[in-house]
Amino acid sequence: MPTLNLPTASGALEAYATGRPGNFAVARPPYPRVAYAAAHVVADPLAEQDPWLDAKIDWDRTIAFRRHLWSLGLGVAEAMDTAQRGMGLDWAGAQELIRRSLDAAKDFPEAVIASGAGTDHLAAGPEVTVDDVIRAYEEQCEAVEGMGGRIILMASRALAKAARSPDDYVRVYDRVLSGVRQPVIIHWLGEMFDPALEGYWGHHDHMAAMEVALEVIASHADKVDGVKISLLDDRKEVSMRRRLPNGVRMYTGDDFNYAELIAGDEQGHSDALLGIFDPIAPAVGGALAALSRNDLSTFHGILAPTVPLSRHIFRAPTRFYKTGVVFMAWLNGHQDHFVMVGGQQSTRSIQHFAELFRLADKAGLLSDPERAAARMRTLLALHGVA
């Protein structure tokens, strides 16, 4: 197996010998949990563009990755923050992405897909009103459902800016949920993922904010398939999970503690809608299949090595986690370059990538260590590491 010199946190170099790729069991649904992978987009590195300003997408590779996820039995959570929604991918690009993904899903009879609808075409500002936010949400919801898609109702930066009290959140969500055709997944994205969402639901304290969210969900339980909370706090997720109305799912968005939350306890469990499922997708099906047999030892044995990798990818500043997701896609041959929409490949250090490489290898998630090592050496050389 290949060996290469990797930088350490101190700036020194140390030899690292790669191991063998994991032998993950091939499994197919039905799984005992609903499992969505929030999928990334592949940039087009050859397009004429200003990389910080333009979003040029390699549609063939982007859709091929969705096909990869469906082939493993995972659902696709489309046009969300993992796809750099609001960090390079605008609403126009998101609509094209949703349309192409829904079309590709037709080739997979059991494909599961849900798509983000928000207000990102409405710039947050002092002149924006709550009514403007409602209209923006309705426009995007109508667009997604008009394409035949199911909605993930994304948190709104414009609402966070315009709202003056929790009542404004209740009014917006009451109006939007009353108008959708099918039950949606509500996404509560924490400020660690997007600082502009600080104080969402009208409270800076998450537990007080939770009361507002639960009020909205209880009032529209027939229009809510589930709620995904991304607060990276398992205690808060479990607390909310235990108070959801019957039939409303908790989709874990906790990329630090997902294994325990999915396994659940005597009072319930979480389903999953996770960005980390993008790079660890080969391991997920086998873990869920083990869970269906109530084989918790195998379930945790598969997922436990992925948790240190996930915690590293999602370390603060958490909003830059997409860089690690795309880096893994490059190492594993899902794209031929490490270029991202918005130039986001520059948001992490070479020490960060070196540790990510080690952790991915230890988790058995480098599908071809020779290829991964060759690509890592290319990145090291770019950073002046011989």
FENJORA-V679133 format. One record per backbone hydrogen bond with DSSP energy under -0.5 kcal/mol. CO is the residue of the C=O (numbers start at 1). NH is the residue of the N-H. E is the energy in kcal/mol with one decimal. If there is no record, write none. Layout:
co=CO nh=NH e=E
co=CO nh=NH e=E
//
This chain:
co=2 nh=18 e=-2.6
co=4 nh=6 e=-0.6
co=4 nh=16 e=-2.6
co=6 nh=14 e=-2.2
co=8 nh=11 e=-1.6
co=12 nh=8 e=-2.6
co=14 nh=6 e=-2.8
co=16 nh=4 e=-2.3
co=16 nh=18 e=-0.5
co=22 nh=24 e=-1.0
co=25 nh=27 e=-0.6
co=34 nh=272 e=-2.6
co=35 nh=75 e=-3.1
co=36 nh=38 e=-0.6
co=36 nh=274 e=-2.0
co=37 nh=39 e=-0.6
co=37 nh=77 e=-2.3
co=41 nh=43 e=-0.6
co=42 nh=58 e=-3.0
co=43 nh=45 e=-0.8
co=44 nh=47 e=-1.0
co=47 nh=49 e=-0.6
co=49 nh=51 e=-0.7
co=50 nh=53 e=-2.4
co=50 nh=54 e=-2.8
co=51 nh=342 e=-0.8
co=54 nh=56 e=-0.5
co=54 nh=342 e=-0.8
co=55 nh=57 e=-0.6
co=56 nh=44 e=-2.6
co=57 nh=59 e=-1.2
co=58 nh=62 e=-2.3
co=59 nh=63 e=-2.6
co=60 nh=64 e=-2.1
co=61 nh=65 e=-1.7
co=62 nh=66 e=-1.2
co=63 nh=67 e=-2.1
co=64 nh=68 e=-1.8
co=65 nh=69 e=-2.0
co=66 nh=70 e=-2.6
co=67 nh=71 e=-2.3
co=68 nh=72 e=-0.9
co=69 nh=72 e=-0.8
co=69 nh=74 e=-2.1
co=70 nh=73 e=-1.8
co=75 nh=37 e=-2.8
co=75 nh=77 e=-0.5
co=76 nh=78 e=-0.8
co=76 nh=114 e=-2.0
co=77 nh=39 e=-1.3
co=78 nh=116 e=-2.3
co=80 nh=83 e=-1.0
co=80 nh=85 e=-1.7
co=81 nh=84 e=-1.9
co=84 nh=87 e=-2.2
co=84 nh=89 e=-2.8
co=88 nh=90 e=-0.6
co=89 nh=86 e=-2.0
co=90 nh=94 e=-2.5
co=91 nh=95 e=-2.4
co=92 nh=96 e=-1.7
co=93 nh=97 e=-2.3
co=94 nh=98 e=-2.9
co=95 nh=99 e=-2.6
co=96 nh=100 e=-2.5
co=97 nh=101 e=-2.3
co=98 nh=102 e=-2.7
co=99 nh=103 e=-1.9
co=100 nh=104 e=-2.3
co=101 nh=105 e=-2.2
co=102 nh=106 e=-0.6
co=103 nh=106 e=-0.9
co=104 nh=107 e=-1.9
co=105 nh=108 e=-2.0
co=107 nh=109 e=-0.5
co=108 nh=111 e=-2.5
co=112 nh=76 e=-2.4
co=114 nh=78 e=-3.2
co=115 nh=152 e=-2.9
co=117 nh=154 e=-2.4
co=119 nh=122 e=-2.5
co=121 nh=123 e=-0.7
co=125 nh=128 e=-1.5
co=129 nh=133 e=-1.7
co=130 nh=134 e=-2.2
co=131 nh=135 e=-2.3
co=132 nh=136 e=-2.2
co=133 nh=137 e=-2.7
co=134 nh=138 e=-2.6
co=135 nh=139 e=-2.3
co=136 nh=140 e=-2.0
co=137 nh=141 e=-2.8
co=138 nh=142 e=-2.5
co=139 nh=143 e=-1.7
co=140 nh=144 e=-2.5
co=141 nh=145 e=-2.6
co=142 nh=146 e=-2.1
co=143 nh=147 e=-1.1
co=144 nh=147 e=-0.6
co=144 nh=149 e=-2.5
co=145 nh=148 e=-1.3
co=150 nh=115 e=-3.2
co=151 nh=153 e=-0.6
co=151 nh=185 e=-1.9
co=152 nh=117 e=-2.6
co=152 nh=154 e=-1.0
co=153 nh=187 e=-2.7
co=155 nh=157 e=-0.5
co=156 nh=160 e=-2.1
co=157 nh=161 e=-1.6
co=158 nh=162 e=-2.4
co=159 nh=163 e=-2.9
co=165 nh=168 e=-1.2
co=165 nh=169 e=-0.8
co=166 nh=170 e=-2.1
co=167 nh=171 e=-2.5
co=168 nh=172 e=-2.2
co=169 nh=173 e=-2.7
co=170 nh=174 e=-2.6
co=171 nh=175 e=-2.0
co=172 nh=176 e=-2.6
co=173 nh=177 e=-2.7
co=174 nh=178 e=-1.6
co=175 nh=179 e=-0.8
co=176 nh=179 e=-1.0
co=176 nh=180 e=-0.8
co=177 nh=180 e=-0.5
co=184 nh=186 e=-0.6
co=184 nh=225 e=-2.4
co=184 nh=226 e=-1.4
co=185 nh=153 e=-2.6
co=186 nh=188 e=-0.6
co=186 nh=228 e=-3.3
co=187 nh=189 e=-0.9
co=188 nh=190 e=-0.6
co=188 nh=230 e=-2.8
co=190 nh=193 e=-1.4
co=190 nh=194 e=-1.4
co=192 nh=319 e=-0.7
co=194 nh=197 e=-2.4
co=195 nh=198 e=-1.5
co=197 nh=200 e=-1.4
co=199 nh=202 e=-1.5
co=200 nh=203 e=-0.9
co=204 nh=206 e=-0.5
co=205 nh=209 e=-2.4
co=206 nh=210 e=-2.2
co=207 nh=211 e=-1.1
co=208 nh=212 e=-1.0
co=209 nh=213 e=-2.2
co=210 nh=214 e=-2.8
co=211 nh=215 e=-1.9
co=212 nh=216 e=-2.2
co=213 nh=217 e=-2.5
co=214 nh=218 e=-2.7
co=215 nh=219 e=-1.7
co=216 nh=220 e=-0.9
co=217 nh=220 e=-0.8
co=218 nh=221 e=-0.7
co=220 nh=223 e=-2.3
co=221 nh=224 e=-1.0
co=223 nh=184 e=-2.5
co=223 nh=225 e=-0.6
co=225 nh=249 e=-2.6
co=226 nh=186 e=-2.4
co=227 nh=229 e=-0.6
co=227 nh=251 e=-2.8
co=228 nh=188 e=-3.0
co=228 nh=230 e=-0.5
co=229 nh=231 e=-0.6
co=229 nh=253 e=-1.3
co=230 nh=190 e=-2.0
co=233 nh=237 e=-1.9
co=234 nh=238 e=-2.5
co=235 nh=239 e=-2.3
co=236 nh=240 e=-2.2
co=237 nh=241 e=-2.8
co=238 nh=242 e=-2.1
co=240 nh=243 e=-1.5
co=241 nh=244 e=-1.1
co=245 nh=248 e=-2.1
co=247 nh=249 e=-0.6
co=249 nh=227 e=-2.3
co=249 nh=251 e=-0.6
co=250 nh=252 e=-0.7
co=250 nh=271 e=-3.0
co=251 nh=229 e=-0.9
co=252 nh=273 e=-2.0
co=253 nh=255 e=-1.0
co=254 nh=258 e=-0.5
co=257 nh=261 e=-1.7
co=258 nh=262 e=-2.7
co=259 nh=263 e=-2.2
co=260 nh=264 e=-2.3
co=261 nh=270 e=-2.2
co=265 nh=268 e=-1.7
co=268 nh=265 e=-3.0
co=271 nh=252 e=-2.9
co=272 nh=36 e=-2.7
co=274 nh=38 e=-2.1
co=275 nh=278 e=-1.6
co=275 nh=279 e=-0.5
co=276 nh=280 e=-1.9
co=278 nh=281 e=-0.7
co=280 nh=283 e=-1.9
co=280 nh=284 e=-0.8
co=281 nh=284 e=-1.0
co=281 nh=285 e=-0.9
co=283 nh=287 e=-1.5
co=284 nh=288 e=-2.6
co=285 nh=289 e=-2.6
co=286 nh=290 e=-2.0
co=287 nh=291 e=-1.9
co=288 nh=292 e=-1.9
co=289 nh=293 e=-0.8
co=290 nh=293 e=-0.7
co=290 nh=295 e=-3.0
co=291 nh=294 e=-1.7
co=294 nh=296 e=-1.3
co=295 nh=299 e=-2.2
co=296 nh=300 e=-2.7
co=297 nh=301 e=-2.1
co=298 nh=302 e=-2.1
co=299 nh=303 e=-2.1
co=300 nh=304 e=-3.0
co=303 nh=306 e=-1.4
co=303 nh=307 e=-0.9
co=304 nh=307 e=-1.0
co=304 nh=308 e=-0.7
co=305 nh=309 e=-0.6
co=306 nh=310 e=-2.5
co=307 nh=311 e=-2.9
co=308 nh=312 e=-1.7
co=309 nh=313 e=-2.6
co=310 nh=314 e=-2.5
co=312 nh=315 e=-1.3
co=317 nh=320 e=-2.0
co=318 nh=321 e=-2.2
co=320 nh=323 e=-1.4
co=320 nh=324 e=-0.6
co=321 nh=324 e=-0.7
co=321 nh=325 e=-1.7
co=322 nh=326 e=-2.4
co=323 nh=327 e=-2.3
co=324 nh=328 e=-2.1
co=325 nh=329 e=-1.7
co=326 nh=330 e=-2.2
co=327 nh=331 e=-2.6
co=328 nh=332 e=-2.1
co=329 nh=334 e=-2.5
co=329 nh=335 e=-0.8
co=330 nh=333 e=-1.7
co=339 nh=43 e=-0.7
co=340 nh=343 e=-1.9
co=341 nh=344 e=-1.0
co=343 nh=346 e=-1.7
co=344 nh=347 e=-1.7
co=345 nh=348 e=-0.5
co=349 nh=353 e=-2.0
co=350 nh=354 e=-2.3
co=351 nh=355 e=-2.2
co=352 nh=356 e=-2.3
co=353 nh=357 e=-2.5
co=354 nh=358 e=-2.0
co=355 nh=359 e=-2.6
co=356 nh=360 e=-2.7
co=357 nh=361 e=-2.2
co=358 nh=362 e=-2.5
co=359 nh=363 e=-1.6
co=360 nh=365 e=-2.7
co=361 nh=364 e=-1.6
co=364 nh=22 e=-2.5
co=365 nh=367 e=-0.8
co=368 nh=372 e=-2.7
co=369 nh=373 e=-2.8
co=370 nh=374 e=-2.2
co=371 nh=375 e=-2.4
co=372 nh=376 e=-2.4
co=373 nh=377 e=-2.4
co=374 nh=378 e=-1.5
co=375 nh=379 e=-1.9
co=376 nh=380 e=-2.6
co=377 nh=381 e=-2.6
co=378 nh=382 e=-1.8
co=379 nh=383 e=-1.2
co=380 nh=383 e=-0.6
co=380 nh=385 e=-2.9
co=381 nh=384 e=-1.7
co=384 nh=386 e=-0.7
//
